[in-house]
Amino acid sequence: MSASVKILIEGYTNANEVGETGEEKTQPTITLVRDGDTVMVVDPGIMNSQQDLIDKLAEENLTVDDVNIVCITHSHIDHYRNIGMFPNAKVLEYFGVWEKNSVENWQEQFSPDIQILRTPGHDKTDITLFVTTGPDSESPGVVAICGDVFWKENYPAEPKDDSLASNPVELGHSREMVLKMSDWIIPGHGPMYKAEKIQMPEDEGRSKIAKKEEPKPIGVCKRCHRSMNRRDRCLCRPWLCHNCCECGLDCDLCGCSHKKELQ
């Protein structure tokens, strides 16, 4: 049986209008994911009342005790404020899977139909869940639950317009990957939408690169499974591409973080 995805509470943000209203209001989109024995709530953050979420779970014949995984897409409090609601749940986040006072690394293939990839840019701790649903689902195919990689459909229009982005260049790469890998997107603060509705803007530098003949593939990244050419491959971790390289700006060998600025 394929995984299922259900938005429990649809999020919102008026960040693009706050200059006019003078008061910012926000709430994350809170999603329920089921895959086999996994019962996961994603981004139980800021909301008017915890009872709102309890009531939505009840509509799915669930209680807070039934949830065994709570996932936060990134470490901004509007996305994780209420993780303590679920007494029996492990917490899945960028740094690992937490159970009480212990933590272990998560596997990229978290369950048969849930894949996790790091998608930095809005925040260093961004992760995206890629959930494969069945043909009878309301959203058949791959659903990307990506937090604030996209706040909502068509907003921010470009990575540089994300006023909270830790690295707009990385965010651009993450957006491109999410769009290529998914059929549907659940953004951080809005309803689900079809991935093809957004056209990625190209800056002048990327347009010039696109016109050149692409180098031949030499392998596949072991983390995101995308084809790599010599320009894409990390020198000190040749099994990873630049997007998945974990080296910092101070790495003198590969310089992946620097090279991203040139792509």
N, C-alpha and C positions, 0 to 999 in steps of 0.2 A: 504494500500500500504506500502510495506516494505521500510526501509531506503536505501539510496544509498551512496556509497563512491567512490570518484574520486580523484586520485592524480593530482593536478594542476601543481606542479613543483616538479620534482624528485630531492631530495637532494644528497649531496655528502660530503665526508670528506677525506682528505689525512693524517689524524692524525696518521695512522699506517705507513706512509711513510715519515713523516716530517723530520725524522732523516737523510734521504737520500737526500731530495730535499732542506731542509733548510728553506722552506716557507710553512706555514700551510694555507690551503684554506678550507673553509667549507660553506655549505648552507643547511638549514633544508629542509626536505620533507614537502611541503605545501599541505594540503588535504582539499577537499570540502566534507562536510557531509550534506545530506538533510534528514529530517524526518518530514513529515507533513509540518507545517508552519516554522519549523526550517531550516534556511540556515546558515550553520556554516563553517567558515574557521579556520583550525587548524594550528598553528605555522607559522604565516606570518613573518618570521624572516629575517635575512640577505639575500640579493639578489643583483644582479648587478643593477637592475632597478625596481622600482615599476611598471613600464609599463609592464614588463613581466607578473606580476600577473594580472594586469588589462586585458591584452590580453587573458590570460587563462580563466578568468571569462567570458569574452565576448564569448568565444567558447561554454560556457554553458548557453548562453543567460542571463547572469547576469552582473550587475554593482556593484561597491563597495557599492552603496546605498541599494542594495537588501540584503546584508549580515546583519543578525540581531544578530548573535553570533560570537565572535572571541574567540577561545580557545587557551591558551598556556599550553603546557604539563609540563613545568617547567620554573623556573625563571632564565634562561641563555639567555643573550641578542641575541644570534644567532637564538633563537626561537621566540622572541617577538618584534624584532626591529621595525616592521611596523604595529603594532596594531592600530595606529592612522589613517590608511588609510580608516577606515570604520566608517563614521560619525553617522550612525544609529544603530550601533551594541553595544550590551552589551559585557562585557569581562568576560569570564569564566576562572577561574584559581584556584589554590589550596585553597585559602582562601575564595572564594565565587564568586558570580556573581555581577559584578559592572555595575551600570548604572549611568553615570555622577558621582556625588559625594556620591552615596549611595551604600551599599553592602548588600547582603543577602546570606544566606547559600544556596548552591546548594543541590538538592536532588540526591541521588545515582541513582535512575531511572529518569534521566533527561528528557527523552521523551519516547514514547512507545518503541522505538528500540535503545535507547542510554543509556547505563549504564556507570557510572563514578566510578572508584575506585582509592584510593590513592595507589601509587606503589613506595614508597621511596627507596632510595639507591644510584642512580646516583646523585640525589639532594633531599633534604628534601621535596621540593615542587612538586615532581613528581606526576602526575595523568595520568591515562590511560582511554581512551574511548573505550568501547566495543560496537560496532555497529552491530546489526543483520540485514543482508541483505537477500533478497529473493532468491529463487531457480534459477531465471532467471538472476541474477547478474553475472558479470564476476568473482566475488569473493563471492560465496554463503556461508552463514553461519555467523560466528562471526568474525569481523575484529577488531583487537586491534591496536589502534593508540596510541603508547606508548612512543613517544619522545625518549629519550636516555636511556631508560631501555635496549634497543638494539640500538646501533648506526647504524648498518647495519647488513646484514646477516652474521652470524659467527664472528662478531667483536663487541666489544672485546670478545675473546673466552670464558673467564671466568670473573666473577665479579671483582676479584682481579686485572685483567688486565685493568680495567677502571681507568685511571690515574686521572680522575676528580670525581670519586665516593666519596660521603660523607660518605657512610657506605656500604662497599662491602657485608657484611653479609645480611643486609636488601635488597640490590640489588639482591642477590641470591634468596631470598624468593619472591621478586616481579617478577623476571624472571620466576620462577617456576609457579607462579599463572597465569601470562600472557600466558604461553605455554599451561597450562591445560585448560584455559577458551576460547581460540581462535582457529579458523581455519586458519586465515591469520594474518600476522603481518605487519604493516607499521612502520618501524623503524625511528629513528630521522634523518638519513642521507642516505637514500637509497631507492630502490624500494620495493614494497610489495613482500612478499614471504610466502609460506605455513608454518604454525607453526611447522609441524612435521619434517621439514628439519633440525632443530637444536636439538641436543641431549644434555640435561643438564649434564655437568660434575659433578661428585660426589667426594667430598673430602673424606678423610679417615674416618673422624668422622661421616659424614652423611651415608657412606656405612655401618658402624657398626650399626647405629641406624636402618637402613633399614632391617637388618638381624634379628632384634628382633621382637617379636610379638607385633603388634600395639595394644594399649589400645582400648577398645570399645568406639564408639561415644556416647556423652552425650547430644548433641544438635547441633545447626547450628548457625554460626556467623551471627549476624543481619546485618552486613555491606557487607561482601564478599560472604555470603551464603554458605560457605564451612562447611563441617561436622567438629565438634570439639570433641576431647577427653579431659580428665582432664589435660593432659600435655599441650594442646594447649590453654586452656581457661585462660583469664586474670582474676586475683583474684579480682581486684577492679572494673572491668567492665566485669562481667561474661557472658554478652551477646555478647562480642567481643572476637576474637582470638588474639594471640600475634601479628600477622602481622598487625591487624587493631587497636590495642591498641594505644592510643595517649599519654600515660604517658611518661615522660622523664626519663633519667637515674637516676634522683634524687628521683624517686618514691620508697619509702621503702616498700610499701605493695605488689605490684604485681611483680616488677622487670622484666617486660616483655622484656625491651630492653636488660637487662643482659642475660636473658634466651635465646634470639635469638643467642647470641654468642656461646651457648652450643649446638645448634641444628645443 
